[in-house]
C-alpha cells in the first residue's frame, strides 16, 4: 500500500482526489490543510509520496517544500507540486524550490501514475495496470 500525503486547503479537491485514490485500493491517503501541518505529518507519518498544493494560507506549498527538503527526516520523500495555475515558469519555480515533479489540477490519474512510479521507493506505480476505458481515458 502506498502512503500518500496530500497537502491541500480546498475541501472539494481533497475529497475528489482522496476518494479516487482510495477507490483504487492501493493507496492510504492522509491529508493536511496547510504546509505547517503537512510538514508535521510528513515527519510523523513518513509517507511514500507527497502531493503539495502550492497556494495555501499560513505556510504555502513553496515554503513547506523548502522545509521538507531541508529536513534530513523528509528530504528523500518525493514531492509533486500541484497547481491550478499553468503559468509559464511555474514548473521551473516548483522544481527550483525542491519539488520532484509538477502537475496541474485536476490530475489525470493515468498520466500521474506513469510519472509518479519513478518516485516511489520500489520504483513501481500501483496505477500502471489501470486502464479506464479502451483509450486509457478516465
C-alpha positions in Angstrom: 0.0 0.0 0.0 1.3 3.4 -1.0 1.1 6.1 1.7 0.2 9.5 0.1 0.2 12.8 2.0 -2.0 15.3 0.2 -1.4 18.8 1.4 -4.3 20.9 0.2 -6.6 23.6 1.6 -9.6 23.1 -0.7 -12.0 20.6 0.7 -13.5 19.8 -2.7 -10.1 19.0 -4.1 -9.2 16.8 -1.1 -12.5 14.9 -1.3 -12.2 14.2 -5.1 -8.6 13.1 -5.2 -8.7 11.2 -1.9 -11.8 9.3 -3.0 -10.4 8.5 -6.4 -7.1 7.1 -5.0 -8.7 5.2 -2.2 -11.2 3.6 -4.5 -8.3 2.0 -6.4 -7.5 0.2 -3.2 -3.7 0.6 -3.4 -3.5 3.9 -1.5 -3.7 5.2 2.0 -4.3 8.9 1.7 -3.6 11.3 4.6 -4.4 15.0 4.3 -3.2 18.2 5.8 -4.9 21.6 5.2 -1.7 23.7 5.1 2.0 23.5 4.8 2.7 23.7 8.5 0.5 20.7 9.3 1.8 18.9 6.1 5.4 19.2 7.3 4.5 17.8 10.8 2.6 14.9 9.2 5.5 14.1 6.8 7.8 13.7 9.9 5.3 11.7 11.9 3.8 9.5 9.2 6.7 9.0 6.7 4.6 8.9 3.5 5.9 7.4 0.3 5.0 10.5 -1.7 3.6 14.0 -1.0 1.2 15.8 -3.3 1.7 19.5 -2.4 -0.7 22.3 -3.3 1.4 25.4 -3.8 -1.1 28.2 -2.9 -2.4 27.8 0.7 -2.8 30.1 3.7 -0.4 30.1 6.6 2.6 28.2 5.3 2.2 27.8 1.5 3.5 24.8 -0.6 6.6 26.7 -1.7 7.8 27.2 1.9 6.6 23.7 3.0 8.7 22.1 0.2 11.8 24.1 1.3 11.3 22.9 4.9 10.8 19.3 3.9 13.7 19.2 1.5 15.9 20.8 4.2 15.0 18.3 6.9 17.1 15.1 6.9 14.0 13.1 8.0 11.9 14.1 5.0 14.3 15.3 2.3 14.1 12.0 0.3 10.3 11.9 0.2 9.2 12.8 -3.4 7.1 15.9 -3.6 4.8 16.5 -6.6 3.7 20.1 -6.7 0.1 20.7 -7.7 -1.3 23.9 -9.0 -4.5 25.2 -10.7 -2.3 27.7 -12.5 -0.4 26.6 -15.5 1.6 29.9 -15.8 4.8 30.0 -17.7 7.7 29.3 -15.4 5.6 27.8 -12.6 7.0 24.3 -13.2 10.6 25.6 -13.2 9.9 27.6 -10.0 8.5 24.5 -8.3 11.5 22.3 -9.3 13.8 25.1 -8.1 12.4 25.0 -4.5 12.8 21.2 -4.4 9.7 19.6 -5.8 10.4 16.5 -7.8 7.6 17.0 -10.3 4.9 19.5 -11.2 1.3 18.9 -12.3 -1.8 20.9 -12.9 -5.1 20.3 -11.3 -7.2 18.4 -11.9 -4.9 15.4 -12.0 -5.2 12.9 -14.8 -4.6 9.7 -12.8 -3.2 7.7 -15.7 -0.6 10.3 -16.6 0.2 11.0 -13.0 0.6 7.3 -12.3 3.2 6.9 -15.1 5.2 9.8 -13.8 4.9 9.0 -10.0 6.0 5.4 -10.4 9.6 6.5 -10.8 9.4 8.4 -7.5 8.0 5.6 -5.4 10.5 3.6 -3.3 10.0 0.4 -5.1 10.1 2.2 -8.5 6.6 0.9 -9.5 3.3 2.7 -9.6 0.3 0.9 -8.3 -1.7 2.5 -11.1 0.2 1.4 -14.1 -2.0 -1.6 -14.8 -5.1 0.6 -14.5 -6.9 1.3 -17.8 -10.2 3.1 -17.6 -11.9 3.0 -21.0 -10.5 1.5 -24.2 -8.4 4.5 -24.9 -6.9 4.8 -21.4 -9.0 7.9 -20.7 -11.0 8.4 -17.5 
